[in-house]
């Protein structure tokens, strides 16, 4: 004979308040649409991913027992949050017109770009050789050694965080 252990919290909770586990599995005819780059054209719509600064103010929350608690003073959190802008001007995300799940596609981006205006150090690169024969003014530049450079992000670096100036 096996024994069944029921936690005391479950005995005090009405049966109608307990969550009902439910899962369904579907076979899909095609892969679902996925946004894997900050700029994407999917099913005839253009999408742009961006990280916007948001401030979340919480005045009420639930404690571990589920009771409503007033936060005095309110809890304030500020940070960067992912949003997606569609070509019709609709913004999806925590502070947008609709939440991200309403977008109807998965957003899988490799990383968040650096904060605007925050300089980043780039690796040393070999000097670029001019295909034309050096003149007296370019001879000293062509023979200069590689060095570390400090670059500030451009306005488009938020859209293409992995682009390298050396590759463009």
C-alpha positions as CSV (number, residue, x, y, z in Angstrom):
1,X,0.0,0.0,0.0
2,X,1.4,3.4,-1.0
3,X,0.9,6.5,1.1
4,X,0.0,9.9,-0.3
5,X,1.5,13.0,1.2
6,X,-0.6,16.2,0.8
7,X,1.0,19.5,1.9
8,X,-1.0,21.4,4.5
9,X,-1.2,24.5,2.2
10,X,-3.1,22.4,-0.4
11,X,-5.6,21.4,2.3
12,X,-6.4,25.0,3.1
13,X,-6.7,26.1,-0.5
14,X,-10.1,25.6,-2.1
15,X,-10.0,23.1,-5.0
16,X,-11.2,25.7,-7.5
17,X,-8.2,27.9,-6.8
18,X,-5.6,25.2,-7.6
19,X,-4.0,25.5,-11.0
20,X,-4.9,22.7,-13.5
21,X,-1.9,21.4,-15.3
22,X,-2.6,21.3,-19.0
23,X,-0.3,20.7,-22.0
24,X,-0.9,20.2,-25.6
25,X,1.5,19.2,-28.3
26,X,0.9,20.1,-32.0
27,X,2.7,19.2,-35.2
28,X,3.4,22.2,-37.3
29,X,3.3,22.3,-41.1
30,X,6.1,24.8,-41.2
31,X,8.6,26.3,-38.8
32,X,7.2,29.2,-36.8
33,X,8.4,32.7,-37.7
34,X,11.5,33.8,-35.7
35,X,13.2,37.1,-35.5
36,X,16.9,36.3,-35.2
37,X,18.3,39.7,-36.2
38,X,17.6,43.3,-34.9
39,X,16.1,44.1,-38.4
40,X,13.9,41.6,-40.0
41,X,11.4,41.2,-42.9
42,X,9.0,38.4,-42.0
43,X,5.8,37.5,-43.8
44,X,5.7,40.9,-45.6
45,X,6.2,43.0,-42.4
46,X,9.4,44.8,-41.3
47,X,10.4,44.6,-37.7
48,X,13.1,46.5,-35.7
49,X,14.2,45.3,-32.3
50,X,15.3,48.0,-29.8
51,X,16.1,48.1,-26.1
52,X,14.3,51.1,-24.5
53,X,14.8,52.4,-21.0
54,X,11.7,51.8,-18.8
55,X,10.7,52.6,-15.3
56,X,8.5,50.1,-13.5
57,X,6.7,51.4,-10.4
58,X,5.0,48.8,-8.2
59,X,2.5,50.0,-5.6
60,X,0.9,46.6,-4.8
61,X,2.2,43.0,-4.9
62,X,1.3,39.6,-3.5
63,X,3.2,38.0,-0.6
64,X,4.2,34.3,-0.4
65,X,0.7,33.5,0.9
66,X,-1.0,35.3,-1.9
67,X,-2.3,38.2,0.2
68,X,-2.2,41.7,-1.4
69,X,0.4,43.9,0.1
70,X,0.8,47.7,-0.4
71,X,4.4,48.8,-1.1
72,X,5.0,52.0,0.8
73,X,7.1,53.5,-0.6
74,X,6.5,52.1,-4.1
75,X,9.1,49.8,-5.6
76,X,10.8,51.5,-8.6
77,X,13.0,49.6,-11.1
78,X,14.7,51.3,-14.1
79,X,16.4,49.3,-16.9
80,X,16.6,48.4,-20.5
81,X,13.8,46.2,-21.9
82,X,13.4,44.6,-25.3
83,X,10.8,46.1,-27.6
84,X,9.9,45.4,-31.2
85,X,8.6,48.1,-33.6
86,X,6.5,46.8,-36.6
87,X,6.4,48.7,-39.9
88,X,2.9,50.0,-39.2
89,X,4.2,51.8,-36.1
90,X,2.9,49.3,-33.5
91,X,5.3,48.9,-30.6
92,X,5.4,45.5,-28.8
93,X,7.0,45.1,-25.4
94,X,6.6,45.9,-21.7
95,X,5.9,49.7,-22.4
96,X,4.5,49.2,-25.9
97,X,1.0,49.1,-27.4
98,X,0.9,45.3,-27.0
99,X,3.0,42.8,-25.0
100,X,5.8,40.9,-26.9
101,X,3.8,37.6,-27.1
102,X,1.1,39.4,-29.1
103,X,3.8,39.9,-31.9
104,X,3.0,36.4,-33.1
105,X,6.7,35.4,-33.6
106,X,9.6,34.4,-31.5
107,X,12.3,36.9,-30.8
108,X,15.7,35.2,-30.4
109,X,18.5,37.8,-30.5
110,X,22.1,36.9,-29.5
111,X,22.8,39.8,-27.2
112,X,21.8,43.3,-26.1
113,X,23.8,46.1,-27.6
114,X,25.9,48.4,-25.4
115,X,24.2,51.4,-23.9
116,X,24.1,54.4,-26.2
117,X,27.1,56.7,-25.7
118,X,29.1,54.1,-23.8
119,X,32.5,53.7,-25.5
120,X,33.8,50.2,-26.2
121,X,37.4,49.1,-26.8
122,X,38.1,47.3,-30.0
123,X,40.9,44.8,-30.7
124,X,44.0,46.0,-32.5
125,X,43.7,45.6,-36.3
126,X,46.3,45.5,-39.0
127,X,46.7,48.8,-40.8
128,X,44.7,49.0,-44.1
129,X,47.0,49.0,-47.0
130,X,46.3,51.5,-49.8
131,X,46.2,49.7,-53.2
132,X,47.8,52.7,-54.9
133,X,51.6,53.2,-54.6
134,X,52.4,55.3,-51.5
135,X,53.1,59.0,-51.9
136,X,55.1,61.1,-49.5
137,X,52.0,61.9,-47.5
138,X,50.7,58.2,-47.2
139,X,54.1,56.5,-46.8
140,X,54.2,57.1,-43.1
141,X,50.6,55.9,-42.6
142,X,51.1,52.7,-44.5
143,X,54.0,51.7,-42.3
144,X,52.4,52.6,-38.9
145,X,51.9,49.7,-36.5
146,X,48.5,48.5,-35.4
147,X,47.1,50.1,-32.2
148,X,44.2,49.9,-29.8
149,X,41.4,52.2,-30.6
150,X,38.5,53.5,-28.5
151,X,35.3,53.9,-30.5
152,X,31.9,55.3,-29.4
153,X,28.9,53.5,-30.8
154,X,27.2,55.1,-33.8
155,X,23.4,55.7,-34.0
156,X,23.0,52.4,-35.9
157,X,25.0,50.3,-33.5
158,X,21.8,49.6,-31.5
159,X,20.4,48.0,-34.7
160,X,23.5,46.1,-35.6
161,X,25.3,45.4,-32.4
162,X,27.7,42.8,-33.9
163,X,28.8,44.8,-36.9
164,X,32.5,45.7,-37.0
165,X,33.7,49.0,-38.6
166,X,36.6,46.9,-40.1
167,X,34.1,44.8,-42.0
168,X,31.9,47.5,-43.4
